[in-house]
Amino acid sequence: MCNNRACPTGSFSYTIKSGDTLYKLAMTYNTTVEAIMKLNPGINPNNLQIGQRICIPEGTTPPKQCPTGSFSYTIKSGDTLYNLAIKYNTTVEAIMKLNPGINPNNLQIGQVICIPQGTTPPRQCPTGSFPYTIKSGDTLYKLAITYNTTVEAIMAINPGINPNNLQIGQVICIPQGTTPPRQCPTGSFPYTIKSGDTLYKLAITYNTTVEAIMAINPGINPNNLQIGQVICIPQGTTPPRQCPTGSFPYTIKSGDTLYKLAITYNTTVEAIMAINPGINPNNLQIGQVICIPQGTTPPKQCPIGSFAYTIKSGDTLYNLAITYNTTVEAIMAINPGINPNNLQIGQVICIPMGSPVPPCNGVYYTVRPGDTLYSIAMMFNVSLQALMAANPGVDPNNLQVGQLICVPKTEIPCPGGVIHTVTAGETAVDIMLRYNISLTTLADANPNVDLNHLRVGQELCIMPHQEMGCPCPPKYKQYKIDQCDVPTTGSIIAALAQKFNTTVAELLIANPTMSPGDFVVGKIICVPGM
């Protein structure tokens, strides 16, 4: 490699740029990869580094000369030997024979190869067929439908074709329509399958049945209809759905359930199922027509001291109990048979009117996902015993998201210090800067507090700072603060954070026994350095 030496006579220095390869450089400077590697012993052609200096031999090889009857071609983005063979009326085999050693699966942009001039005539198709160039999205099935033939006939006239790997630009032969357009029996008509079609939807649309469609199309796969496939649809032989007196027809829509329909039309699931024998309540089909009995049940009547409530998305009995100042037990008692784990949107239940919230000598906390009584106790720096005593009847093993927990107000021990109440957005670093204390001082005075997750209203003990020695943590080095580190404005610790490309918080963490005011000229501190 020629990093810091002059290049030999007959060569010149070159600095590697993004995207360079030895092959591209050889093409650019009219030389060979071998000549470049010989001039740069030890160079790794697969790991060129941007900024690396190498020597390039001045062009000693003539431009690519192709044999008579062929021409040179420079590979462009997206080229394949197959596309080139199609484009220049030749074959992949002929191109590879003319370019020994070429890798058809690893053509390089800028690579120069030889292309034989068209030695194969354009694709000649047998009489009764014509050439077709494959386009994006083509399948043999679609072509068969389009040109009124069959997949089998196309494959027979193109031996060796792979129907699962058609290539854009590939030329195949298409037999001219030898099968007549789909003829459907009397009393039916041809239909071309479109995106989203199902036999059930077609049966509903054309007033027939899935069974009738399958009977008139033997061999059809109802689970694998193909867009463009032509099937026969029997003309409506079944009359529109007639519902018994006292009911009406209803067409199922997206999101419908029998429960929702029962609520909407003031009836019951049982009444709907009785009037639609064989209906599957767990598999309603969009477009399916069912009969709905006209409302025979009165609107929900709730006992005195309660009111009717319609379940909405996301509702739980616990959330409703909190919202309406009652209990889950009271709601279940007034709604016998209710399943608290399977509330249905649109279901109407009775909610007992609320009783007053019990007093809390402290603050209420709303349970969040992942909370435990222990984590709440740690969060508010209270003992677990005090928290449990303030919430009699709460099951510590079954806290509910949204549940209110009373956090008792307690006096935290802080002899010789002051109590600080955390405000919105405040962090431990903010408090350390405010009181000029170290991380160790703050942590030692608040052993049960997670300083990384302070809560608004949380009380902390702030003790006077006492500096102590401490070794540097891994990947840090010692540094003695110099007079030049003192900024004209601002604090020394902020200037040091900028100097060492770190943050004030990181410096305080790396120097846990130092307060912000301890960062003075002559002081030895820990800074990033390894």
N, C-alpha and C positions, 0 to 999 in steps of 0.2 A: 504494500500500500504506500502511496506517495503522500504522506501527510505533511511533512515539514522539509521536504527536499525538492530540489529542482528536478524537472522531468528530463529524461534523456533526450539527446538530439533526435529529431524526427517524431517528437511527441509534444503534447502540451498539457498544462494543468487544467482540471475541470472540477467544479464543486457540485456535488450531488444535490439535485432539487427534488421536490415532491413529485412522485410519479415516475421517476427515472428507473429504468432497468438497463442492464448491460445490453440487452437486445435492442432496445430503442436507441441507445447511444451508438451502438454499432451501425444501425441503419442511418442515423442522423449524420455520422461522421465518416461514412463510407469505409467501415472497417469490419472486423469480426469480433464476436464475443471472445473467441480464443485469443486473439491478439491483445485485447484489453486485459484479460486475465493474466497473460504471460508477462505483460508490462507491470502488473500490480500483484506480485506473488502474495498469497495469503488472503486476498480479497474474497469476501463471501457474496456471491452474486444474488443470494436469496435474502440478504440482510443489509442492503445499502442504507446508509444513514444520511439523512438530510444534513448538509454542511460538510460531509466527508469529501476530502480532496483525493482525486485519482488522476492517473496519467492516461491520456487518450492518444493512441498512435495516429499520426496523420494518415489520411486515407491512402491505403496501399492496395485495396481491392477495388476492382471496377464495379460499377453498378450492376445489379442482378441482370445476367444475360439468360434469356430463356431460349430453349431449342426452337428451331424452325417449326412453324405450325402452332406456336403458342405465344403468349404475351405475358408480361409481368403485371401483377396486380397487388396493390397495397391493402391489407386487411383493414376494414373499418368496423366500428362498433355494430354489433348485432350480426355480423357475417358468420355463416356456417358453410361448410363444404357443400352441404345439400342445397342451400339457397344459391350458392355460386354455380353449382352444376345446373340447376334449373335455369338460372339467369343467362348463362352462357352456352346453353344447349349442349351440355356434356354430361359426364357422370362423376360421382365421387371417386370411383375407382380410378378413372383416368387422371383426375387431379392428383390423387395420392401417388400414382405411379410416376408422375412427372416431378413430384416433390418428395423424394425419398427421405424418410425420417420425420416428416411432418406429423404433428399430433393433432388429429381432427377435433379432439375435445379440449384443446388448449391453444386456440388461435390467438395471437397477440396483435392488438391494434398497432398498426405501423409495420407489421411483418409483411415482407414481399414474397409472394409465391408466383409460380407460373400456372397459367390457365390454358389448357389446350383449346385451340379454336374449335368451334362446334364440329364434332366428328359424328355426333349422333343426330339423326334427323328429329324434328319435332315429333312429339308423341303421336303415333298413328293408332287410331282406335278402329276396331273391327266395324264392318258395315253394320248399320243399325245402332251405332253408339257414337258418342262425341266426347272430345276431351274437356275436362273440367279442372280448373285450378282451385285447390282447397283454400278457403278463406277462414278467418277467425270465427270460431263458434260452430263450424260445420261438423256434423256427424253423419254417418252413413244413413242413419234413420231419417234425419231431416232431409237429406238429399233424395232418398227414396220417396218420401212424401211429396217433395217439391216436384220431382220429375216423373211421378206416377210410375214408379217401379218398386222393386223390393231390395232389401239389404242383401239378400242371397244372390240376386241377379247382379248387383254391383260387385260383390266379392268374387263371383264366378268369372267376371270379365276382367278382374284385376288380381290374378293369382299372386299370393304373397303379401297382399295388402294387410296392414294391421289396423283393424277398425278402432282400436283403443289408442292409437298413436298417429293420428293423421297430422301431417306437417303443413303449416301454412306455406303455400307456393307449390306444394306437391301436385302433380298433374295425374289425374285418374280418368278412366273411361266410364261414362254413364250410359247404360243402355237406354235407348229411346223407349218411351212408355210402351211396355208390352202388356201391362195389366190395365184393364179399363178402369176408369174412375169408380170409386166404391159404389156399388149398387146395393141399395137397401131393400128389404122385402116390402111388399105393399103394406101400407099402414105404418111405415116408419120413414125416417129421413136421415141423411148423413149429417154428422156433426164433427167439426174439427176441434180437438182438445186445446183449451187455452190455459194459461198460467192460473193455478189455484183451483182448477176444476176437480171435483170429486163426483163419483157416481151418485152419491147421496144428494149433492147440490143439484145435479142435472135432473135427478128424479123429481125433486121438489119443483124445479123450474118448469119442467115440461109435463108435470102432472102425471107421473108414472111411478114405477118402483125400481129399486136397485136390482131386484130379482128379474124384472122384465127386461131391463137393459142387458144384464148378463146373459139372459137366455137368447137374445137376438144377436149377441156378439160372443159366440163360443170361443174359449181360450183367452178372453180378455183378463188382464190382471188388474183388479180394482185398486191395488196398492201401488201400482207402478204405471199410471197413465203418463203418456209422453206428449209433450206439447207438439202439436201438428198431427198427432195420431187421429185418424178418421174412424169414428164408430157410428153405429146406427142407433137412433133413439126412437123407441116406439111412440107413436102419437098417443096423446093422453087417453088412456083406457080406464083410468080410475077417476071418479068424479071428485071435485074439490071436497075437502074434509067437511063432513056434516057432523055437527055436535048436537047432543041431546038437548031437548027443551030445558031451559034454565042454565045453559052454558053457552060459551061462544068460542070460536077458533082463535088461537094465538100463535104467531110465528116466533120461534125462539131467536133471541138476539144475543150478541156477544155479552158475556157476563151474567146471563140469566141463570138462576137456580130455582128449583121448585119452592124453596123457602121464601126467596124474594118475591116470587110471583104470588105466593099465598098471602104475604103481607100486603103487597100492592093491591090485590083484588079482594082483600078481606075474606079470605077463605083459609083452608088448611092444606098442608102437604098431602095428608091422607085423602082429602076430598079430591084433590087433583089426580092422585094416583088411581083412585077408584074409578074415575071417569076416563082414564087413559090406560086400560089394562096392557101390561107388557112394557110400559115405559121404564127406562133405566134412569133414575134420578141422578146418577153419577156420570152419565154420558149423554147429556143433552147436546143435540147437533144444531148449529146455527142454520136457520131455514126450516127446521123441523116444525110441523104444525101440530099443536096439541089443543085439547079442549080445557077451558077454564070454567069451573062452576061459578056462577054469579054469587056474590057475597052472601053467605048465610050466617056468618058469625059476626056479632056486634064488635065495634072497636073495643080495644083493651080498656077495661075498667079497673082502676087501682083503688085500694082501700083508702079511707080517710086518713090524712096524714102522710100520703105519698102521692107521687105523680108519675104519669107515663113517660118513658124515655125510649127513643129509637136508637138502637146501636149503630155506631159509625165506625169507619175504618180505624183500627188502632185502639179501640176501646177495650179496657179490661175492667173487671169488677173492682180491682184495687184502685185504678185511676178514678173510676166513678165515685168510689167511696171517699177518696181524698177531695175530689172536686165538689161533691155535694155534702161534705162534712158528715159522713156517716161511716158505717163499717161494712166490710164484705159479708160478715155474718148476717147483719140486718138486711142487706139486699137479698141474700139467698133465702132468708126466712120468709120474705114477702113474695118470693118467686119460686115456690116449690117445684122441684124437678129441673131447674135451670142447671146447665152444664157450664161452670165458670171457665173451662178450658176450651169451649167450642161455641163462643158467642158468634152469632150470624149477623152480618151487616143487614139492617132493616128489621131485625128482631125487636119487638117492643117489650120492655120490662118495666117493672114498677120500682121507683127509687124512693126510699123513706126520706122524709124531710130531715135535714141535719140537726144534730145536737151540738152544743157548744164545744169548741176545741179545748181540751184540757190545758191548764196553764203550764208554762215551761219557765223555770227560773234560769233562763239563759237564752239560747237562740234555737230556732228550728232549722234542721238541715234536711234537704231532700236527697234521698238515696239515689246514687248514680250507678250505672253498670260497673260491676267489679268491686263495689264497696263491701266492707265487712265492718262489724262493730269495732274490731281491733284497729282497722285502718282509719276509721272515723275518730277513734280515741287518740291515735297518734297525730292525726291531722290537726286536732284542736288542743293537743297537749293536755288531755284529761285522762284520768285512769279509766281502764275498762270497767272496773267495779262501779265508779261514779256514773259512767254512761249507762250501764245496765240498770242501776238504781233509779235513774231519771226516766227510764222507759219500761216500766213493769208491763208484762204481757207481751213484749216484743220477742219473737223467736229469733235468736241470734244466728240460727242456721238457715233461716228462710227470709232474709231481707228482700223486699220487693222494690224494684225500680220505681221511684216516685213516692215511696213511703216517707213520712215525716218522722225524723228522729230528734228528740229534745237533747241538745248539747248543754249540759249544766255549766253555769259560769263558775269557775274555780279560780282561786288565787294561786298563781304559779310561784314557787319559791324563787326568790331573787335577792338574797341578802347582800347588801352593798352595791346593788345595781339598780337599773331602772327598767320599767316595763314599757315595751314598744308594741303598739297595735299595728299590724300589717294593713296597708292601704292598697287600693286597686292598682295592679300593675307593678307593685314593688317586688324586688328580688332580694336575695341575700346579699348580693354585691352592693346594691343600693344602700342597704342598711349598714354594711361594713364601711362604705365611704362616708355615710352620714355621721356615724359615731366614731370613725377612725379606729376601728378594731380589726383584728385578724380573723381569718376563717376559723382557726383553732379556738379562739376566745369565744366566738359566737356559737360554735358547735358544742363546746364543753358546757356552756351555760344552758343549752337547750338539748339535752341528750336524746329526747324522745321526738324531736321535730325533724321532719324531712325538709332540709333547707332548699332542696331543688323543687319542692312543690308547696310553696307557701300559699295560704288561703286568706282572703280578705277577712279582717276581724280577728285573725289569729294573734295571740299575745306571745311575745318573746322576751326573754330576760337579756338585758344588755349589761354586761360586766365590764369594768375598766380593763383596758388592754395591758398585757404584760408580754414583752417580746421574749422569745426563746429561740435558741439555735435549732436548726433543722437541716439535715442533709438534702441535697437536691434529688428530686425524683428521677427515674430513668428518662433518658433522652433530653435531659436538661444539663446545663453547665453553669458553673459559678461565674459571676460577673461583678466587678467592682464599679459602683456608680462614680462617674467622673464629673468634673465641673462642666465639661462640654455637654453633659446630658441635661443640664438645667435649662428649660426653655424660657424664652422671654415672656411668654404668657402660658397659663395653664399649669397643670401639675407635672411633677417629674414622672410619676407612674404612667401617666397618659403618653408622655413623650417616649418613655422606654417601650411601651406597648407598640407604638408606631415604629420605633427603631428596629425592634425584633420581629416585626410583622406578626403580632399577636394581639390579644385584647387585655384590657385591665383585669377582667374577670379571670383570665387564664394566669396572669402574673400573680394574682392574689391566691389562686388555688395552688400554684407552684411554690408559693412562699406562705404556707398556711399560718405561720406564727407571726407574720408581719402585718401591721396595719398600713393603710395608704400613707400615713404620715411618717412611717419608718423608712420610706424610700428617699434617702438623703445622700448627699455626696459622701463618699467613703464607705458606704454600706455595701457589703457583699450579698448579692441576691442570686436567685436561680432564674435562668432565661433559657428559651429553646436554643438548642445548639447541636443536637445529634440526630 
